[in-house]
């Protein structure tokens, strides 16, 4: 989040998001905790893999409901903590609407320098730029464009000196991978705490897959048996209580996984992206796949055992030849 007045510091101590993905479409409900040294406007930039089909107001009750479901099923506390020019050569406005405290514009762009220049002109034309520069974001935006991202949400929000959670917004868009943008925040100074509630048709793998450079960690709770990952199976009815629009995209029960990050914003060097066909894709292997994997392991073990036996035999033969040669030399 970037202050449009460079003389006012903005603090972004927290992000909360519900990410629901059915393998083809995602609903992202996002809320940010922010405060400023003074009252000012701030610009939030969020890359998306496709043009959003729905942008609407969401409710804090969604977060309250999902947390109450976790507390009900988990036996102990969570750990470790719980208007402007419409077209330029390569920038095209695809959506603009004021929703509550948010003034949201979605643009399609293919050149990072033109997008940052367009955003600066956009702020100036609305008489809120005051000489702000977005050059430090250009390299990050270039990285997103190199990965095929063409749609960017620009959200103008009024910030006060009191820390509060900004009214959540729901974004719905088509995507072949589960996605939450993290790297876009890396040029911003300061620390943050991020909590993601992921809703998927199959389970997401254990923390083994989320070691550095991925900054996120799976959240857990304490039980008599020790630490247990927060992975709960939710019914379609529970999904509809969280948000009716989330209940619409799933046909059956889903898995809830909680992931989190706490540390400097500069540490957000990698987005959360999980594709259906990735080795780290959510889900457990089917019985046939499991049997195939077991057979492959048995065959691999047999091959390794055979190679070790051959290596041992060759080493024994070599030692015998050396000893016979030494014996002939002595004679």
KAWO-V494056 format. One record per backbone hydrogen bond with DSSP energy under -0.5 kcal/mol. CO is the residue of the C=O (numbers start at 1). NH is the residue of the N-H. E is the energy in kcal/mol with one decimal. If there is no record, write none. Layout:
CO;NH;E
CO;NH;E
//
This chain:
2;43;-3.3
4;6;-0.7
5;8;-2.3
7;9;-0.5
9;37;-2.5
11;35;-1.9
13;193;-0.7
14;33;-3.1
15;195;-2.2
16;31;-2.8
17;19;-0.5
17;197;-2.7
18;20;-0.6
18;29;-2.6
19;21;-0.5
19;199;-3.1
20;27;-2.7
21;201;-0.5
24;175;-2.1
25;22;-2.0
26;173;-2.2
27;20;-2.8
27;29;-0.5
28;30;-0.6
28;171;-2.8
29;18;-2.2
30;169;-1.8
31;16;-3.1
32;34;-0.6
32;166;-3.3
33;14;-1.2
34;164;-2.0
35;11;-3.4
40;159;-4.0
41;4;-2.5
42;44;-0.5
42;157;-2.7
43;2;-3.0
44;155;-2.8
46;153;-3.0
48;150;-0.6
48;151;-1.1
54;172;-2.5
56;170;-3.5
59;62;-1.3
60;63;-0.8
60;64;-1.9
61;65;-2.9
62;66;-2.1
63;67;-2.1
64;68;-2.1
65;69;-2.0
66;70;-1.7
67;71;-2.6
68;72;-2.0
69;73;-1.7
70;74;-2.9
77;222;-1.4
79;220;-1.9
86;93;-1.8
90;110;-0.8
91;88;-2.1
92;108;-3.1
95;106;-2.7
97;99;-0.6
97;104;-2.5
98;100;-0.5
99;102;-2.4
101;158;-0.6
102;99;-2.5
102;104;-0.6
103;156;-2.3
104;97;-2.4
105;154;-3.5
106;94;-3.0
106;95;-1.4
107;109;-0.5
107;152;-2.5
108;92;-2.5
111;115;-2.1
112;116;-2.5
113;117;-2.1
114;118;-2.5
115;119;-2.6
116;120;-2.1
117;121;-2.4
118;122;-2.7
119;123;-2.0
120;124;-2.0
121;125;-3.1
122;126;-1.2
123;128;-3.0
123;129;-0.9
124;127;-2.1
129;132;-1.2
134;137;-1.7
135;138;-1.3
135;139;-0.5
137;141;-2.6
138;142;-2.4
139;143;-1.7
140;144;-1.8
141;145;-2.5
142;146;-2.3
143;147;-1.0
144;147;-0.6
144;149;-2.3
145;148;-1.6
150;109;-2.8
151;48;-3.1
152;107;-2.4
153;46;-2.2
153;155;-0.6
154;105;-2.5
154;156;-0.6
155;44;-2.5
155;157;-0.5
156;103;-1.8
157;42;-2.8
159;40;-2.5
160;36;-2.1
164;34;-2.2
164;166;-0.5
168;58;-2.1
169;30;-2.3
169;171;-0.5
170;56;-2.1
171;28;-3.1
172;53;-2.4
172;54;-1.4
173;26;-3.0
176;276;-1.0
178;274;-1.9
180;272;-2.1
182;185;-1.9
183;186;-1.9
185;188;-1.6
190;265;-2.8
192;263;-2.2
193;15;-2.5
194;261;-2.0
195;17;-1.9
196;198;-0.7
196;259;-2.3
197;19;-2.7
198;200;-0.5
198;257;-2.4
199;21;-2.5
200;255;-3.6
203;283;-4.2
206;209;-1.9
207;210;-2.0
208;211;-0.7
211;214;-1.6
217;260;-2.9
219;230;-2.1
220;79;-3.6
221;228;-2.6
223;226;-2.3
226;223;-2.5
228;221;-2.7
229;231;-1.4
230;258;-1.2
232;234;-0.6
232;256;-3.5
234;254;-2.1
235;239;-1.9
236;240;-2.0
237;241;-1.4
238;242;-1.9
239;243;-2.6
243;246;-0.9
243;247;-1.8
244;248;-1.2
245;249;-0.7
246;249;-0.9
246;250;-0.6
254;234;-3.1
255;200;-2.2
255;257;-0.5
256;232;-2.0
257;198;-3.2
258;219;-2.9
259;196;-3.2
260;217;-2.4
261;194;-3.0
263;192;-2.6
264;267;-1.6
265;268;-1.8
267;269;-1.8
271;273;-0.8
272;180;-2.0
274;178;-2.9
275;278;-1.1
278;281;-1.9
286;290;-2.9
287;291;-2.4
288;292;-2.5
289;293;-2.5
290;294;-2.2
291;295;-2.6
292;296;-2.5
293;297;-2.2
294;298;-2.3
295;299;-2.7
296;300;-2.7
297;301;-2.5
298;302;-2.4
299;303;-2.5
300;304;-2.6
301;305;-2.6
302;306;-2.4
303;307;-2.5
304;308;-2.4
305;309;-2.2
306;310;-2.6
307;311;-2.6
308;312;-2.4
309;313;-2.4
310;314;-2.6
311;315;-2.2
312;316;-2.3
313;317;-2.5
314;318;-2.4
315;319;-2.4
316;320;-2.2
317;321;-2.1
318;322;-2.2
319;323;-2.2
320;324;-2.1
321;325;-2.2
322;326;-2.3
323;327;-1.9
324;328;-2.0
325;329;-2.0
326;330;-2.0
327;331;-1.7
//
